[in-house]
Amino acid sequence: MNMKKHQLAVRKEWGDRVDGVDWNTIYKKLQLKRIATSKICCFSLVNNHPLLWAHYADKHRGVCLVFNNTIRPRLKNNFEEFLKIDGRVMYQSFTKLNYCTDIIEGLIHLFAVKGKDWKYEKEHRYILYDCNTDYFDFAPGFLTGVIFGMKVRNKEIHSFQKEVKQLGLNLTFEKAFKENESLSIKNFSKPDPELVDQKRVNVSIVSQDLVLQKQIKAIFDEMSRKG
């Protein structure tokens, strides 16, 4: 509903009492109600950025879910018809907009723009508009894999894999590992023993001070036993 229709609808109900009303404020409140019936699902096009794991995966104690955006439909029960925005987030400086002057630009700025500092996220968003349902089920095949954080124990991964197998899901399993100054994602369907469990830590220490070396090694040994 555009501004003119809002004005006519309000005037029809309230008559002359609407003279001198702040239409911009009224329109903003009406749009906020519509926003309340909108749903946003956020994804990323990258899976190995340290800040993403820190912010959204409980500092590597969580997981990254892998989806296939090429399949259709992606949502069950015909909810795909509510999916009005499907695309990349834009990263730019925030500017003030009059939503009454340019509704489309206003909605884009509201739903699909973030500050430049978040550019590393390479975010992709689904936005469902004018829908009162709180939760949506993904269609089979949309979820294709799971990447486990560095701090997820191998026994937890194996337990999860068994449950997935019992459900009959066909998923790939990977795990994040630190390599030099970056993150590497490696296959975990058949884990390599050398890909380090928390309880198996081989420490190689170079130190000219033998006493200090023994103290440091003792600390790592204790950490390995408690891990």
C-alpha positions in Angstrom: 0.0 0.0 0.0 1.5 3.4 -1.0 1.4 6.6 0.9 -1.7 8.0 -0.9 -3.7 4.9 -0.2 -2.7 5.1 3.5 -3.9 8.7 3.6 -7.2 7.9 2.0 -7.8 4.8 4.3 -6.9 6.8 7.5 -9.0 9.8 6.4 -12.0 7.6 5.6 -11.9 6.2 9.2 -11.0 9.3 11.1 -12.4 12.2 9.0 -11.1 15.7 9.6 -9.3 14.6 12.7 -6.3 13.5 10.5 -5.6 17.1 9.4 -2.0 18.1 10.3 -0.9 14.5 11.0 2.7 13.5 10.5 2.2 11.1 7.6 5.8 10.0 7.5 5.6 8.8 11.1 2.3 6.9 10.4 3.8 5.3 7.3 6.9 4.3 9.2 4.9 2.6 11.9 2.9 0.7 9.3 6.1 -0.5 7.7 7.5 -1.6 11.0 4.4 -3.8 11.4 5.1 -5.4 8.0 8.8 -5.9 9.0 7.5 -7.9 12.0 6.0 -10.4 9.5 9.2 -10.7 7.5 11.7 -13.4 8.1 15.5 -13.3 7.2 17.8 -16.3 6.8 21.5 -15.4 6.5 24.3 -17.4 4.8 27.9 -16.7 3.8 29.8 -17.5 0.7 33.0 -18.3 2.7 33.6 -21.0 5.3 37.1 -20.4 6.5 37.2 -16.8 7.8 38.3 -16.8 11.5 35.9 -14.0 12.5 32.9 -15.9 11.1 33.8 -18.9 13.3 34.4 -16.6 16.3 31.2 -14.7 15.9 28.7 -17.3 14.7 30.1 -20.7 15.7 30.8 -20.3 19.4 34.5 -19.8 18.9 35.0 -23.1 17.0 32.8 -25.1 19.4 30.0 -25.1 16.9 29.5 -26.0 13.2 29.1 -24.5 9.8 26.2 -25.9 7.7 26.7 -26.2 4.0 23.8 -25.6 1.6 23.2 -26.1 -2.1 21.5 -22.9 -3.4 20.9 -24.3 -6.9 18.2 -26.7 -6.0 14.5 -25.8 -6.2 12.5 -25.6 -4.1 14.7 -24.8 -1.1 11.8 -24.6 1.4 9.0 -27.1 2.1 5.2 -26.6 1.9 5.2 -23.9 -0.8 6.9 -21.3 1.4 9.2 -20.5 -1.5 6.4 -18.2 -2.8 7.1 -15.9 0.2 10.8 -15.7 -0.7 11.0 -12.2 -2.2 14.7 -11.4 -1.8 17.5 -13.9 -2.6 20.9 -12.3 -3.1 24.1 -10.8 -1.8 24.2 -8.1 0.9 25.7 -4.8 -0.1 28.3 -3.2 2.0 28.4 0.6 2.1 28.2 3.7 4.3 24.8 4.3 5.9 22.8 7.2 4.7 19.5 8.6 5.8 16.6 7.8 3.5 13.0 8.9 3.3 11.1 5.7 3.0 8.0 7.6 1.8 9.9 9.1 -1.1 11.5 5.9 -2.4 9.9 2.8 -0.9 11.9 0.3 -3.0 15.3 1.9 -2.2 14.2 2.2 1.5 13.4 -1.6 1.7 16.7 -2.5 0.0 18.6 -0.3 2.4 16.7 -1.8 5.4 17.0 -5.5 4.4 20.1 -5.8 2.3 22.7 -3.2 3.3 25.4 -3.5 6.0 28.4 -1.4 7.0 31.7 -1.7 5.2 33.3 -3.3 8.2 31.3 -6.5 7.6 32.4 -6.9 4.0 34.5 -10.0 4.9 31.3 -11.9 5.6 30.2 -12.1 2.0 26.7 -12.5 3.2 23.8 -13.9 1.1 20.3 -13.4 2.4 16.9 -15.0 2.0 14.0 -12.7 3.0 10.5 -13.9 3.2 8.0 -11.1 3.1 4.4 -10.8 4.6 4.5 -14.3 6.3 3.3 -15.0 9.8 4.9 -18.4 10.1 7.8 -18.4 12.6 9.7 -21.5 11.3 10.3 -23.0 7.9 11.6 -26.4 7.0 14.3 -26.8 4.4 13.6 -29.0 1.5 15.5 -32.4 1.2 18.8 -31.9 -0.5 19.2 -28.2 0.4 21.5 -29.1 3.4 24.5 -31.0 1.9 27.2 -31.0 4.6 28.5 -30.0 8.0 31.9 -28.4 8.9 32.9 -28.9 12.5 34.9 -26.2 14.4 38.4 -26.9 15.6 37.3 -27.4 19.2 34.7 -30.0 18.5 35.9 -33.3 19.8 36.3 -36.3 17.4 34.0 -38.5 19.6 31.3 -35.8 19.3 31.7 -35.8 15.6 31.5 -39.6 15.4 28.3 -39.6 17.5 26.8 -37.0 15.3 27.7 -39.0 12.1 25.9 -42.0 13.5 22.7 -40.0 14.2 22.8 -38.6 10.7 23.2 -42.1 9.2 20.2 -43.3 11.2 18.1 -40.5 9.8 19.1 -41.5 6.3 20.7 -38.2 5.4 23.5 -38.0 2.9 25.8 -35.3 4.2 29.5 -34.6 3.8 31.6 -34.0 7.0 34.5 -31.7 7.2 36.5 -30.1 10.0 38.4 -26.8 10.4 42.1 -26.9 11.1 44.6 -24.2 11.7 47.4 -24.1 9.1 50.1 -21.5 9.5 48.1 -18.2 9.9 44.9 -19.4 8.2 42.1 -21.9 8.4 41.9 -25.0 6.3 38.8 -27.2 5.8 39.5 -30.9 5.5 37.3 -33.9 4.9 36.3 -35.8 8.0 34.4 -38.8 6.6 37.4 -40.9 7.3 39.5 -38.9 9.8 43.2 -39.0 9.5 44.8 -39.8 12.9 47.3 -37.1 12.1 44.6 -34.5 12.0 45.0 -34.2 15.8 42.4 -35.1 18.4 42.4 -32.9 21.5 43.8 -35.8 23.5 46.7 -36.4 21.1 49.1 -33.5 21.1 52.6 -33.9 20.0 54.7 -31.0 21.0 58.1 -30.1 19.5 59.8 -27.4 21.5 63.0 -25.7 20.7 64.7 -24.0 23.6 68.2 -23.4 24.8 67.0 -23.4 28.4 66.4 -27.1 29.2 64.7 -26.3 32.5 62.2 -24.0 30.8 61.7 -26.6 28.0 60.8 -29.3 30.5 58.4 -26.9 32.3 56.7 -25.9 29.0 56.4 -29.6 27.9 54.9 -30.5 31.3 52.2 -27.9 30.9 51.3 -29.2 27.4 51.3 -32.8 28.7 48.9 -31.8 31.5 46.7 -30.0 28.9 46.7 -33.2 26.8 45.6 -35.4 29.7 42.8 -33.0 30.7 41.7 -32.4 27.1 
